[in-house]
Amino acid sequence: MEQPTVGILHPGSMGAAVGACAATNAAAVVWCAAGRSSASAARAAQFGLTAMATLSELLERSDIVLSLCPPAAAEDLARDVARHGFAGVYVEANAISPERAQRIAALLEPDATVVDGGVVGSPPVGSKTPTLYLSGAVAATGRIEALFAGTAVRTAVLGTEIGKASALKLAYASFQKTSRVLVALAVGMAREHGVDQELIEVASRRTDSYLSEPEYIAKTAARAWRWGPELEEAADALAAAGLPTEMLRAAAATLARWNDAKDAGELTLTDALDRLAQP
């Protein structure tokens, strides 16, 4: 089989690094420069991606499109792609609910073949090896497995049902991201009473406790603009399953207090906790 051309929508920290891995088994990896920031352009150049002037040009060239964008933009982006009649493999790899993944599949099919995807782990830079979970038609998921064979992006196929990969991603995110929020609240409360070091000492006796990693709070703050919408999506998935959503909605509301930390540079633990305490 000939090597495919792969389109990346869009080259954020995850998308650009995943695109660079795809380049190992692709003829080319392209991205759309229209409306993107200088930071996106610099990131794409750093990872060796080829710029296309318009979305139409990207779709005309691409055999496979990988959608990696903020959750709130996923459906609108899919609509834009659908308007162009894209007929290749569309990998919906955003942190969205299974129901939204199914709606996106309905938007793009039958012209395109949609693969549901979910990335678990950090961007594949250095020694990081995230896993891209996939669900969808066997032939299409097989093409994505081949695309990332021998790269830092591992793949795992969960079956043929659209929504399975999204469900796994959000189930994991529900615990992993909410637990980080709880760490921030616990350390913030303890700091108010001057017992934060004692709290960390207690938690450090458990090697599996996030409370023993308070330095991660600053990283949580810097990622809050992405994590909050992910937890809202996860809450939608809980609601669809008849389960309580209050915990995740509350965690998303807590993360929203850090939304302005996105471009704040290197935050310290103190900076992050001070921001959290502001109404």
LUMVO-708175 format. One line per 8 residues: number of its first residue (from 1); their letters; for each residue x, z, y of N, C-alpha, C, O. Coordinates in steps of 0.2 Angstrom, whole numbers, plus 5000, padded with zeros to 4 digits. Example, Ala and Ser with C-alpha at 12.3 -4.5 7.8 and 13.67 -1.06 7.14 Angstrom:
REM LUMVO-708175
1> AS> 5066:5039:4972:5062:5039:4978:5066:5039:4984:5071:5042:4983 | 5064:5035:4989:5068:5036:4995:5064:5039:5000:5067:5040:5006
This chain:
REM LUMVO-708175
1> MEQPTVGI> 5004:5000:4994:5000:5000:5000:5004:5000:5006:5009:5004:5007 | 5003:4996:5011:5006:4996:5017:5006:5002:5021:5001:5006:5021 | 5011:5004:5025:5011:5010:5029:5006:5009:5034:5006:5004:5038 | 5002:5014:5036:4997:5014:5041:5000:5015:5048:5005:5018:5048 | 4996:5013:5053:4997:5015:5060:4992:5021:5061:4986:5021:5059 | 4995:5026:5064:4991:5033:5065:4990:5034:5072:4995:5034:5076 | 4984:5035:5074:4982:5037:5081:4981:5045:5081:4978:5048:5077 | 4984:5048:5086:4984:5055:5087:4979:5057:5093:4981:5054:5099
9> LHPGSMGA> 4974:5060:5092:4970:5062:5098:4969:5070:5098:4965:5073:5094 | 4973:5074:5101:4978:5072:5107:4984:5075:5105:4984:5080:5101 | 4990:5074:5109:4996:5077:5107:4997:5083:5110:5002:5084:5115 | 4993:5088:5108:4995:5095:5110:5001:5098:5106:5004:5094:5103 | 5002:5104:5106:5007:5107:5102:5007:5106:5095:5012:5105:5092 | 5000:5106:5092:4999:5105:5085:4999:5097:5084:5002:5095:5080 | 4995:5094:5088:4994:5087:5087:5001:5083:5087:5002:5078:5083 | 5005:5084:5092:5011:5081:5093:5016:5082:5087:5019:5077:5084
17> AVGACAAT> 5016:5088:5085:5021:5090:5079:5018:5087:5073:5022:5085:5068 | 5012:5087:5072:5009:5084:5066:5010:5077:5066:5011:5074:5061 | 5009:5074:5072:5010:5067:5072:5017:5065:5070:5018:5060:5067 | 5022:5069:5072:5029:5067:5071:5030:5068:5063:5034:5064:5060 | 5027:5072:5060:5027:5072:5052:5024:5066:5049:5027:5063:5045 | 5018:5064:5052:5015:5058:5049:5019:5052:5050:5019:5047:5046 | 5024:5052:5055:5028:5046:5056:5033:5045:5050:5035:5039:5049 | 5034:5050:5046:5038:5049:5040:5035:5043:5036:5039:5040:5033
25> NAAAVVWC> 5029:5043:5035:5026:5038:5030:5021:5033:5034:5017:5030:5030 | 5022:5033:5040:5018:5028:5044:5022:5022:5047:5028:5023:5048 | 5018:5017:5049:5022:5011:5052:5023:5013:5059:5028:5012:5062 | 5018:5017:5062:5019:5019:5069:5014:5025:5070:5009:5025:5067 | 5016:5029:5075:5011:5035:5077:5010:5034:5084:5015:5034:5088 | 5004:5033:5086:5002:5031:5093:4997:5036:5096:4994:5040:5093 | 4997:5037:5103:4993:5041:5107:4990:5038:5113:4993:5033:5115 | 4985:5040:5116:4982:5037:5121:4984:5041:5128:4983:5047:5128
33> AAGRSSAS> 4987:5038:5132:4990:5041:5138:4984:5041:5144:4985:5045:5149 | 4979:5038:5143:4974:5038:5149:4971:5045:5150:4968:5048:5145 | 4971:5047:5156:4969:5054:5157:4972:5060:5155:4970:5066:5156 | 4978:5059:5152:4982:5065:5149:4987:5067:5155:4989:5063:5159 | 4989:5073:5154:4994:5076:5159:5001:5074:5158:5003:5071:5152 | 5005:5075:5162:5012:5074:5162:5015:5078:5156:5020:5076:5153 | 5013:5084:5155:5015:5089:5150:5014:5085:5143:5018:5086:5138 | 5008:5082:5142:5006:5079:5136:5011:5073:5135:5013:5072:5129
41> AARAAQFG> 5012:5069:5140:5017:5063:5140:5024:5066:5138:5027:5062:5134 | 5026:5071:5141:5033:5074:5139:5033:5076:5132:5038:5075:5128 | 5028:5079:5129:5027:5082:5123:5027:5076:5118:5031:5076:5113 | 5023:5071:5119:5023:5065:5115:5029:5061:5114:5032:5059:5109 | 5033:5061:5120:5040:5058:5120:5044:5062:5116:5049:5059:5112 | 5044:5068:5117:5049:5073:5113:5048:5072:5105:5053:5072:5102 | 5042:5070:5103:5041:5070:5096:5041:5062:5094:5039:5061:5088 | 5042:5058:5098:5043:5051:5096:5037:5047:5095:5037:5042:5092
49> LTAMATLS> 5031:5049:5099:5025:5045:5098:5025:5040:5103:5028:5040:5108 | 5021:5034:5101:5021:5028:5106:5015:5028:5110:5009:5029:5107 | 5015:5027:5116:5009:5028:5121:5005:5021:5121:5008:5016:5121 | 4999:5022:5120:4994:5017:5121:4991:5018:5128:4989:5024:5130 | 4989:5013:5132:4986:5013:5138:4979:5016:5138:4977:5020:5143 | 4975:5014:5133:4968:5015:5133:4966:5018:5126:4970:5016:5121 | 4960:5021:5125:4958:5023:5119:4956:5017:5115:4957:5017:5109 | 4954:5012:5118:4952:5006:5114:4958:5003:5111:4958:5000:5105
57> ELLERSDI> 4964:5002:5115:4970:5000:5112:4972:5004:5106:4974:5001:5101 | 4972:5010:5107:4974:5015:5101:4970:5014:5095:4972:5013:5089 | 4963:5013:5096:4959:5012:5090:4959:5005:5087:4959:5005:5081 | 4961:5000:5091:4962:4994:5088:4968:4993:5084:4968:4990:5079 | 4973:4997:5085:4979:4997:5082:4979:5002:5076:4983:5001:5071 | 4975:5007:5076:4976:5013:5071:4971:5011:5064:4966:5009:5065 | 4975:5013:5059:4971:5013:5052:4968:5020:5051:4963:5021:5048 | 4972:5025:5053:4970:5032:5053:4970:5035:5059:4975:5035:5063
65> VLSLCPPA> 4965:5039:5061:4965:5043:5067:4964:5050:5066:4960:5052:5061 | 4969:5055:5069:4969:5062:5068:4966:5065:5074:4969:5064:5079 | 4961:5068:5074:4958:5072:5080:4960:5079:5080:4958:5083:5075 | 4964:5081:5084:4967:5088:5085:4966:5090:5092:4971:5088:5096 | 4961:5093:5094:4959:5094:5101:4956:5101:5102:4954:5104:5097 | 4955:5104:5108:4951:5110:5108:4944:5109:5105:4941:5104:5106 | 4941:5114:5102:4935:5113:5099:4929:5111:5103:4925:5107:5100 | 4929:5113:5109:4923:5111:5113:4923:5103:5115:4918:5100:5116
73> AAEDLARD> 4929:5100:5114:4930:5093:5115:4929:5088:5109:4928:5082:5110 | 4928:5091:5103:4928:5087:5097:4923:5082:5097:4924:5077:5095 | 4916:5085:5098:4911:5080:5097:4911:5075:5102:4909:5069:5101 | 4912:5076:5109:4912:5071:5114:4918:5066:5112:4917:5060:5113 | 4923:5068:5110:4929:5064:5108:4927:5059:5102:4928:5053:5102 | 4923:5062:5097:4921:5058:5092:4916:5053:5094:4915:5047:5092 | 4911:5054:5099:4907:5050:5102:4910:5044:5105:4908:5038:5104 | 4916:5045:5109:4920:5040:5112:4922:5035:5107:4922:5029:5108
81> VARHGFAG> 4925:5038:5101:4928:5034:5096:4922:5030:5093:4923:5024:5091 | 4916:5033:5092:4911:5029:5088:4908:5023:5093:4907:5018:5090 | 4909:5024:5099:4906:5018:5104:4911:5012:5103:4909:5007:5104 | 4917:5013:5101:4922:5008:5100:4921:5005:5093:4924:5000:5091 | 4917:5008:5089:4916:5005:5082:4922:5006:5077:4923:5001:5073 | 4926:5011:5078:4932:5012:5074:4930:5012:5066:4925:5015:5064 | 4934:5008:5063:4932:5007:5056:4937:5009:5051:4937:5008:5045 | 4942:5014:5053:4947:5016:5048:4945:5023:5046:4939:5025:5045
89> VYVEANAI> 4950:5027:5044:4949:5034:5042:4950:5039:5048:4955:5039:5051 | 4945:5043:5049:4945:5048:5055:4945:5055:5052:4940:5057:5049 | 4951:5058:5054:4952:5065:5051:4949:5070:5057:4953:5070:5062 | 4944:5073:5056:4941:5078:5060:4945:5085:5059:4942:5088:5054 | 4950:5086:5062:4954:5092:5060:4954:5097:5065:4959:5101:5065 | 4949:5098:5069:4948:5103:5074:4945:5109:5071:4942:5109:5066 | 4946:5115:5074:4943:5121:5072:4935:5122:5074:4934:5125:5079 | 4931:5118:5070:4924:5118:5072:4920:5120:5066:4923:5120:5060
97> SPERAQRI> 4914:5121:5067:4909:5124:5062:4908:5118:5057:4908:5112:5059 | 4906:5120:5051:4905:5114:5046:4899:5110:5048:4899:5104:5047 | 4894:5113:5052:4888:5109:5054:4891:5104:5059:4888:5098:5059 | 4895:5106:5064:4898:5101:5069:4902:5096:5065:4901:5090:5067 | 4906:5097:5060:4909:5092:5056:4905:5087:5053:4906:5081:5053 | 4899:5090:5051:4894:5085:5048:4891:5081:5053:4889:5075:5052 | 4889:5083:5059:4887:5079:5064:4892:5074:5067:4890:5068:5068 | 4898:5076:5067:4903:5071:5069:4903:5065:5063:4904:5059:5065
105> AALLEPDA> 4903:5067:5057:4903:5062:5052:4897:5057:5053:4898:5051:5052 | 4891:5060:5054:4885:5056:5055:4886:5051:5061:4884:5046:5061 | 4890:5053:5066:4891:5049:5072:4895:5043:5070:4894:5038:5073 | 4900:5044:5066:4905:5039:5065:4904:5035:5059:4906:5029:5059 | 4900:5037:5054:4899:5033:5048:4893:5029:5050:4888:5031:5054 | 4892:5023:5046:4896:5021:5041:4902:5016:5043:4906:5014:5039 | 4903:5015:5049:4909:5011:5051:4915:5014:5049:4920:5011:5046 | 4916:5021:5051:4922:5024:5049:4921:5029:5043:4916:5030:5041
113> TVVDGGVV> 4927:5030:5039:4926:5035:5034:4929:5042:5037:4935:5042:5039 | 4925:5047:5037:4927:5053:5040:4929:5058:5034:4927:5059:5029 | 4935:5061:5036:4938:5067:5032:4938:5073:5036:4940:5073:5042 | 4935:5078:5033:4935:5085:5036:4942:5088:5035:4944:5088:5030 | 4944:5091:5040:4951:5094:5040:4951:5101:5043:4947:5102:5048 | 4956:5105:5041:4957:5111:5045:4964:5113:5044:4967:5113:5038 | 4968:5114:5049:4975:5116:5049:4976:5124:5049:4973:5127:5054 | 4979:5126:5044:4980:5134:5044:4988:5135:5044:4992:5132:5040
121> GSPPVGSK> 4990:5138:5050:4997:5139:5051:4999:5137:5057:4995:5134:5061 | 5005:5138:5059:5008:5136:5065:5010:5129:5065:5011:5126:5060 | 5011:5125:5071:5014:5119:5071:5020:5118:5067:5024:5122:5067 | 5021:5112:5064:5026:5111:5059:5033:5109:5063:5035:5104:5063 | 5036:5115:5066:5042:5114:5070:5047:5119:5067:5045:5125:5065 | 5053:5117:5067:5058:5122:5064:5056:5123:5056:5056:5118:5052 | 5055:5129:5054:5054:5130:5047:5047:5131:5046:5045:5133:5040 | 5042:5130:5050:5035:5131:5049:5032:5126:5045:5034:5120:5046
129> TPTLYLSG> 5028:5128:5040:5025:5123:5036:5017:5124:5035:5015:5127:5030 | 5013:5122:5040:5006:5123:5040:5003:5119:5034:5006:5114:5031 | 4997:5121:5032:4993:5117:5027:4987:5114:5030:4983:5117:5034 | 4986:5107:5029:4981:5103:5031:4976:5103:5025:4977:5099:5021 | 4970:5107:5026:4965:5107:5021:4961:5101:5022:4959:5099:5028 | 4958:5097:5017:4955:5091:5017:4948:5092:5013:4949:5094:5007 | 4943:5089:5015:4937:5087:5011:4934:5081:5013:4934:5079:5019 | 4932:5077:5008:4929:5070:5010:4930:5066:5004:4932:5068:4998
137> AVAATGRI> 4929:5059:5005:4929:5054:5000:4936:5054:4997:4941:5055:5000 | 4936:5053:4990:4943:5054:4986:4948:5049:4989:4954:5051:4990 | 4946:5043:4990:4951:5038:4992:4953:5040:4999:4959:5039:5000 | 4949:5042:5003:4951:5044:5010:4956:5050:5010:4961:5050:5014 | 4954:5055:5007:4959:5061:5006:4965:5059:5003:4970:5062:5005 | 4965:5055:4998:4971:5053:4995:4976:5049:5000:4982:5050:4999 | 4973:5045:5005:4977:5042:5010:4981:5047:5014:4986:5046:5016 | 4977:5053:5016:4980:5058:5020:4985:5062:5016:4990:5064:5019
145> EALFAGTA> 4984:5063:5010:4989:5066:5006:4996:5062:5006:5001:5065:5007 | 4995:5056:5005:5001:5051:5005:5004:5051:5012:5010:5050:5012 | 5000:5051:5017:5003:5051:5024:5008:5057:5025:5013:5056:5028 | 5006:5063:5022:5010:5069:5024:5015:5070:5018:5018:5076:5018 | 5015:5066:5013:5019:5068:5007:5027:5069:5009:5029:5064:5013 | 5030:5074:5007:5037:5075:5008:5038:5077:5015:5044:5077:5018 | 5033:5080:5019:5034:5082:5026:5033:5090:5026:5031:5093:5021 | 5033:5092:5032:5032:5099:5033:5025:5101:5033:5023:5107:5033
153> VRTAVLGT> 5020:5096:5033:5013:5097:5033:5011:5097:5026:5011:5091:5023 | 5009:5102:5023:5007:5102:5016:4999:5100:5016:4996:5101:5021 | 4997:5097:5011:4990:5096:5011:4987:5099:5005:4990:5100:4999 | 4980:5100:5005:4976:5103:4999:4969:5100:5000:4966:5101:5005 | 4967:5097:4995:4960:5094:4995:4955:5099:4992:4956:5102:4986 | 4950:5100:4995:4945:5105:4993:4939:5102:4989:4935:5106:4987 | 4938:5096:4990:4932:5093:4987:4930:5087:4991:4933:5085:4996 | 4924:5084:4990:4921:5078:4993:4916:5080:4999:4915:5076:5002
161> EIGKASAL> 4914:5086:4999:4909:5088:5004:4912:5089:5011:4916:5093:5012 | 4909:5086:5016:4911:5087:5023:4909:5094:5025:4903:5095:5024 | 4913:5097:5028:4912:5104:5030:4916:5110:5026:4917:5115:5029 | 4918:5108:5020:4922:5113:5016:4929:5115:5020:4930:5121:5020 | 4932:5110:5022:4939:5112:5025:4937:5115:5032:4941:5120:5033 | 4932:5114:5036:4931:5117:5042:4929:5124:5040:4930:5129:5044 | 4925:5125:5035:4923:5132:5033:4929:5136:5031:4929:5142:5033 | 4933:5134:5028:4939:5138:5026:4943:5139:5032:4945:5145:5033
169> KLAYASFQ> 4944:5135:5036:4948:5136:5042:4945:5142:5046:4948:5146:5049 | 4938:5141:5047:4935:5146:5052:4934:5153:5048:4934:5158:5051 | 4934:5153:5041:4934:5159:5038:4940:5163:5039:4940:5169:5040 | 4946:5159:5038:4952:5162:5039:4953:5164:5047:4955:5170:5048 | 4951:5160:5051:4952:5162:5058:4948:5168:5060:4950:5172:5065 | 4942:5168:5057:4938:5174:5059:4941:5181:5058:4941:5185:5062 | 4945:5181:5052:4949:5187:5051:4955:5188:5055:4956:5192:5059 | 4959:5182:5055:4966:5182:5057:4966:5183:5065:4970:5187:5068
177> KTSRVLVA> 4961:5180:5068:4961:5180:5076:4958:5186:5078:4960:5189:5083 | 4952:5188:5075:4949:5194:5077:4953:5200:5076:4953:5205:5080 | 4957:5200:5071:4961:5206:5070:4966:5207:5075:4968:5212:5077 | 4969:5201:5078:4973:5202:5083:4970:5204:5089:4973:5208:5093 | 4964:5203:5091:4960:5205:5096:4959:5213:5095:4960:5217:5100 | 4958:5215:5089:4957:5222:5088:4964:5226:5089:4963:5232:5092 | 4969:5223:5088:4976:5226:5089:4976:5227:5097:4978:5233:5099 | 4975:5222:5101:4975:5223:5108:4971:5229:5110:4973:5233:5115
185> LAVGMARE> 4965:5229:5108:4960:5234:5110:4963:5241:5108:4963:5246:5112 | 4965:5242:5102:4968:5248:5099:4974:5251:5103:4974:5256:5105 | 4979:5246:5104:4985:5248:5108:4983:5249:5115:4986:5254:5118 | 4978:5246:5118:4976:5247:5125:4973:5254:5126:4975:5257:5131 | 4969:5256:5121:4966:5262:5121:4971:5268:5121:4971:5273:5124 | 4976:5267:5116:4981:5272:5115:4985:5272:5121:4987:5278:5122 | 4987:5267:5124:4991:5267:5130:4988:5271:5135:4992:5275:5139 | 4982:5270:5136:4978:5274:5141:4979:5282:5141:4979:5285:5146
193> HGVDQELI> 4980:5284:5134:4980:5291:5133:4988:5293:5131:4989:5299:5129 | 4992:5288:5132:4999:5290:5131:5001:5291:5124:5006:5294:5123 | 4998:5288:5119:4999:5288:5112:5000:5282:5109:5000:5281:5103 | 5002:5276:5113:5003:5270:5110:5009:5270:5105:5008:5266:5100 | 5014:5273:5106:5020:5273:5102:5018:5276:5095:5020:5274:5090 | 5015:5282:5096:5013:5286:5090:5008:5281:5086:5008:5281:5080 | 5003:5277:5089:4999:5273:5085:5003:5268:5081:5002:5267:5076 | 5008:5265:5085:5012:5260:5081:5016:5263:5075:5017:5260:5070
201> EVASRRTD> 5018:5269:5076:5022:5273:5071:5017:5274:5065:5019:5273:5059 | 5011:5276:5066:5006:5277:5061:5005:5270:5057:5005:5270:5051 | 5004:5265:5061:5002:5258:5058:5008:5256:5054:5007:5252:5049 | 5014:5257:5057:5020:5254:5053:5021:5257:5046:5025:5254:5042 | 5018:5262:5044:5018:5264:5038:5015:5260:5033:5015:5260:5027 | 5010:5255:5036:5007:5250:5032:5010:5243:5033:5009:5241:5039 | 5013:5240:5029:5017:5234:5030:5012:5228:5031:5015:5223:5034 | 5006:5229:5030:5001:5224:5031:4997:5224:5037:4992:5221:5038
209> SYLSEPEY> 4999:5229:5041:4995:5231:5047:4997:5227:5053:5003:5227:5055 | 4993:5223:5057:4995:5220:5063:4996:5225:5068:5000:5223:5073 | 4994:5231:5068:4996:5236:5073:5003:5238:5073:5005:5240:5078 | 5007:5236:5068:5014:5237:5068:5018:5231:5072:5024:5231:5072 | 5014:5226:5074:5017:5220:5078:5014:5220:5085:5011:5215:5086 | 5014:5225:5089:5011:5224:5096:5014:5219:5100:5010:5217:5105 | 5020:5217:5099:5023:5211:5103:5018:5205:5102:5019:5200:5106 | 5014:5204:5097:5010:5198:5096:5004:5198:5101:5001:5193:5102
217> IAKTAARA> 5003:5204:5104:4997:5204:5109:4999:5199:5115:4994:5195:5117 | 5005:5198:5117:5006:5193:5122:5005:5186:5120:5003:5182:5124 | 5007:5185:5114:5006:5178:5111:4998:5177:5110:4996:5171:5111 | 4994:5182:5109:4987:5181:5108:4984:5180:5115:4980:5175:5115 | 4987:5183:5120:4984:5182:5127:4985:5174:5129:4981:5171:5132 | 4991:5172:5127:4993:5165:5129:4989:5160:5126:4988:5154:5128 | 4986:5162:5120:4982:5157:5116:4975:5158:5116:4971:5155:5113 | 4973:5163:5120:4966:5165:5121:4961:5159:5123:4956:5159:5120
225> WRWGPELE> 4964:5154:5127:4959:5149:5129:4957:5144:5123:4952:5141:5124 | 4962:5144:5118:4960:5141:5112:4956:5145:5107:4951:5142:5104 | 4958:5151:5106:4956:5155:5101:4948:5157:5102:4944:5158:5098 | 4947:5158:5109:4940:5160:5110:4935:5155:5108:4930:5157:5104 | 4936:5149:5110:4931:5144:5107:4931:5143:5100:4926:5142:5097 | 4937:5144:5096:4937:5144:5089:4932:5150:5086:4928:5148:5081 | 4932:5155:5089:4928:5161:5087:4921:5160:5088:4917:5162:5084 | 4919:5156:5094:4912:5154:5095:4910:5150:5090:4904:5150:5087
233> EAADALAA> 4914:5145:5088:4912:5140:5082:4911:5144:5076:4907:5143:5072 | 4916:5149:5074:4915:5153:5068:4909:5157:5068:4905:5158:5063 | 4907:5160:5074:4901:5163:5075:4895:5159:5073:4890:5161:5070 | 4895:5153:5076:4889:5148:5074:4889:5147:5066:4883:5146:5064 | 4895:5147:5063:4895:5146:5056:4892:5152:5052:4888:5151:5048 | 4893:5158:5055:4890:5164:5052:4883:5164:5053:4879:5166:5049 | 4880:5162:5059:4873:5162:5060:4870:5157:5056:4864:5159:5053 | 4873:5152:5054:4870:5147:5050:4869:5150:5042:4865:5148:5039
241> AGLPTEML> 4874:5154:5041:4874:5158:5034:4870:5164:5034:4869:5167:5029 | 4866:5165:5040:4862:5171:5040:4866:5178:5041:4863:5183:5039 | 4872:5177:5043:4876:5183:5044:4877:5185:5051:4876:5181:5056 | 4879:5192:5053:4879:5194:5060:4885:5191:5063:4890:5189:5061 | 4884:5189:5070:4889:5186:5074:4892:5190:5079:4896:5188:5083 | 4889:5196:5080:4891:5200:5086:4898:5201:5086:4901:5201:5092 | 4902:5203:5081:4909:5204:5081:4913:5198:5084:4917:5199:5088 | 4911:5192:5081:4915:5187:5084:4913:5185:5091:4918:5183:5095
249> RAAAATLA> 4907:5185:5093:4905:5184:5100:4909:5189:5104:4911:5187:5110 | 4909:5195:5102:4912:5200:5106:4920:5199:5107:4923:5200:5112 | 4923:5197:5101:4930:5195:5101:4931:5189:5106:4936:5189:5110 | 4927:5184:5106:4928:5178:5110:4927:5181:5118:4931:5178:5122 | 4922:5185:5119:4922:5188:5126:4928:5191:5128:4930:5191:5134 | 4931:5195:5123:4937:5199:5125:4943:5194:5127:4946:5195:5131 | 4943:5189:5122:4948:5183:5123:4947:5180:5130:4952:5178:5133 | 4941:5179:5132:4940:5176:5139:4943:5179:5145:4945:5176:5150
257> RWNDAKDA> 4945:5186:5144:4948:5189:5149:4955:5187:5150:4958:5188:5155 | 4958:5184:5145:4965:5181:5145:4965:5173:5147:4970:5170:5147 | 4959:5170:5148:4959:5163:5149:4964:5161:5154:4967:5155:5154 | 4965:5165:5160:4970:5162:5165:4977:5163:5163:4982:5162:5167 | 4979:5166:5157:4985:5167:5155:4988:5160:5151:4994:5160:5150 | 4984:5155:5151:4987:5149:5148:4993:5146:5151:4998:5144:5147 | 4993:5146:5158:4999:5143:5161:5003:5149:5165:5007:5148:5169 | 5003:5155:5162:5006:5161:5165:5014:5161:5163:5017:5166:5165
265> GELTLTDA> 5016:5157:5159:5023:5157:5157:5024:5163:5151:5019:5164:5148 | 5030:5166:5151:5031:5171:5146:5028:5178:5148:5030:5181:5153 | 5023:5180:5145:5020:5186:5146:5023:5192:5142:5026:5191:5137 | 5023:5197:5145:5026:5203:5142:5020:5207:5139:5014:5206:5141 | 5021:5212:5135:5016:5216:5132:5012:5219:5137:5006:5220:5137 | 5015:5222:5142:5012:5226:5148:5008:5221:5152:5002:5223:5154 | 5010:5215:5153:5006:5210:5157:5000:5209:5153:4994:5209:5156 | 5000:5208:5147:4994:5206:5143:4989:5211:5143:4983:5210:5144
273> LDRLAQP> 4991:5218:5142:4987:5223:5142:4984:5224:5149:4978:5226:5149 | 4988:5223:5154:4985:5224:5161:4980:5219:5162:4975:5221:5165 | 4981:5213:5160:4976:5208:5161:4969:5210:5157:4964:5208:5160 | 4970:5212:5151:4965:5214:5147:4960:5219:5150:4954:5220:5149 | 4964:5224:5154:4960:5230:5157:4956:5228:5163:4952:5232:5166 | 4958:5222:5166:4954:5220:5172:4947:5217:5171:4947:5213:5166 | 4942:5219:5174:4935:5216:5173:4935:5209:5175:4929:5206:5174
